Amino acid sequence: MAQDVGKVEQELKEKFGEDLDEKLLAECVKVCQMHNFTGEDLYFKWEAIRFNRGPAQFSLKDLQEVKAKINRDMMKNAMTKKLMKGNLSGPQSRQFGMSPARGSRSAVGGGAGAASPGTPMKPMRRQDGFDLARMQDIKTPVAGPSRVAFVGPATDEAAYKKRAYRYMYEKVSERSEVLDDRIDHFGELVKAYYDIEELGDPSAVTEDDIVVVGRIVQDSETSSGAVKLNEASLMLESSRMMGSGARVPLRFDPSVNVRRGPRGVGGQGIFPGAIVALKGKNGGGGSFLAAEILGLPPLDPSSAINIKSETGEAEFSMCIAAGPFTPEADLSFQPLQSLITKFTSDKPAVALLIGPFIDASHPLIKVGDVDMPPRDMFITQFVDKLRDFLDASPGSIVLLLPSPRDILSEHAVFPQCELPRALCDDPRIRLLPNPARFTLNGVHFAASSVDVLFHLRKEEFYKRAGEIEPLPAASASDVPDPMANLCRHILQQRSFYPIFPVPLDLANEVNLDMTHSEMLNLCPQDDNTDDAEGSVDPSRARCAPEVLIVPSRLKHFSKVVDHTVAVNPSFLTKSTYAVLQYPGHSGPGPAKDRIKIEIQRLET
């Protein structure tokens, strides 16, 4: 116990300060022991009380307020449990299965529940919450040998706690540090890629050309409202380390070139939040004149790893579908039922469903015109039917990736934690965070439910430029086009959502939490290279994903972009989904050359 007390005291001093009064510290320890709190828990309780009162020193009076708040919460929880407790000895239970009393409403013809003679009646169900026949039919699913070797994000308590972070608690100082770290990280990558000793400050007046790295921002003075980025409103923001965080207007030389960009693209797309490397100078005119746009270092391709499933198979098939899964006119989920019927007949090894599953923005859900709670709707329409498919296709697995629009998600921000495990405890159905990286038989996948392609298309400003030392195409099918360029932004910026800030007119689609944007990174920014191949945790992989899944309202496609196959299956309500075939490690060369993806139409 003494050791526990010492640990609690240490946590309290870390949170409240080392100068915490000894008497007050002892009282805090008693409260923590009484309610099984950590020092951090007590600190959060106090913060919640003081949130709208401004900064203050923790005192004995504050501790009394915290204790009173804890007692109120305990009484409230006790009342809630009492109201929710089933009454197995109530009148409904005692009268179950008995003939109705003479004179009751069900015995006379005028009752709402009366039935005419000869009318078939539904079997009565217990009213105390238990359905014994149904409970006896429930069988605990057991995962047999899988046809694919699946490795997903870490599931330990520390990793889950990191994903299930406290949102709506973002501090301006933390946000600025995260944005600064991202610039500094790319600065180090550019220095190593181009063999540059030092980066310059774009706000400093120089006579010679310098290389700078910064973030594209929009000039708020020359543009107002939801105005698209243009050449007149371009500004470059540096980090505090490289340029004191200053913002300077950005102008391009009429003969600007792109160095080490993709061959045949003929320019560079720019959008708010994009990290860019530029070569030029600030001649004293109050702006930075860029003569060259330096291509960012590309992600390395993954090394070929020969991994087989538990059944000894290296090849696998996969179906990819994105929600919404029911049209706006009804909640019948007819497209979903047709898709699961297709699953049952084709028996793919993997089925990836991307949310929203129960869409909070559905017109009928918004007005409450539903026949059952959203939780029951999800279990009935998704879990139960997917279990039927898995029973008919032994060895298959299902992956569920949520959306910020999912009404059942406890995390209404992006990046987003996985759906609550209480919704589905079947080991054959894996719940993924949003976004997520995972591997199937060693093939790296990256997926997100946010329509980042549409956001990029809407915000992108394309600057025409010449080419210097262009990079050759990764394959013959890697032909530049607008959709491929949008996917390339995600890979070059190494982020599932590289835009910042979120476009004003699209802010209702993405509640972006920049403080935790490290979970949006395609590969980690730290120096820890213990799991560089992502064999234990794919989110730690430092290679490009071999398959990038980005559902969008834009036209469906499947394209090779650098070392990655990018696919947009569109939405299931548009009757399209993607089918992936991987023949295994059947030949030399990268996996992208052996992966075949087709966009198929759903037969309804």
Number of C-alpha atoms within 10 A of each C-alpha: 7 7 8 12 15 12 15 22 20 14 18 23 16 14 15 16 13 11 8 17 14 9 9 15 18 14 15 22 21 15 19 20 15 9 10 10 16 19 22 16 14 24 19 15 17 18 16 11 13 14 11 8 8 7 9 8 8 17 11 14 10 15 18 12 14 21 17 12 14 16 12 12 12 12 10 12 12 12 12 11 10 10 10 9 9 13 13 13 9 11 11 13 14 11 13 14 12 7 9 12 10 9 8 9 14 16 15 13 11 10 11 9 10 13 15 8 6 6 8 8 8 6 7 8 13 14 16 16 11 12 11 10 9 8 9 8 8 8 7 9 13 9 15 13 14 19 25 26 20 16 19 22 20 14 11 8 9 10 11 15 12 12 18 16 14 11 14 10 9 13 10 10 9 13 16 15 14 16 18 20 16 18 24 19 13 21 24 15 15 22 16 12 13 13 9 11 8 13 18 18 24 32 23 16 15 15 10 9 17 17 22 25 29 29 22 24 24 25 19 12 7 10 14 10 8 11 14 16 22 17 15 13 18 22 24 28 25 27 23 15 12 20 19 12 17 17 21 20 23 22 19 19 13 11 11 20 24 24 20 19 24 24 16 15 19 17 19 21 19 22 26 24 21 21 24 21 20 23 22 24 24 24 16 12 9 14 20 27 22 25 20 23 25 22 21 21 17 19 18 12 17 22 13 13 13 12 18 19 19 14 13 13 16 21 19 21 20 21 26 24 25 28 24 25 29 22 17 15 9 14 19 13 17 16 22 24 18 15 21 19 15 16 21 17 12 12 21 23 21 23 22 19 22 28 25 24 28 27 23 16 14 18 15 15 18 11 9 11 11 13 9 11 10 18 12 13 16 17 14 13 19 20 18 13 16 23 17 12 21 23 14 14 17 16 21 25 25 22 17 20 25 31 35 27 24 20 19 21 19 14 23 19 19 25 30 29 27 23 22 13 10 6 14 17 14 15 14 22 20 19 22 22 24 29 26 25 26 23 24 22 22 28 24 25 21 22 24 25 25 26 18 22 22 17 18 23 16 14 21 20 18 15 16 16 21 18 21 15 11 17 15 14 17 14 13 8 12 18 18 18 12 11 20 20 20 19 25 20 22 22 25 18 23 21 18 27 27 23 23 16 13 19 19 10 9 13 11 11 16 20 16 21 17 22 19 21 19 16 22 23 21 28 23 17 15 9 6 9 12 10 14 18 19 24 17 17 18 27 27 24 23 21 20 23 29 25 27 26 22 24 29 21 14 15 11 20 18 20 21 24 27 27 25 26 24 27 26 27 30 26 23 24 20 18 19 21 24 24 17 19 16 21 16 19 19 12 10 9 11 16 27 21 17 16 16 15 23 15 19 14 12 16 10 10
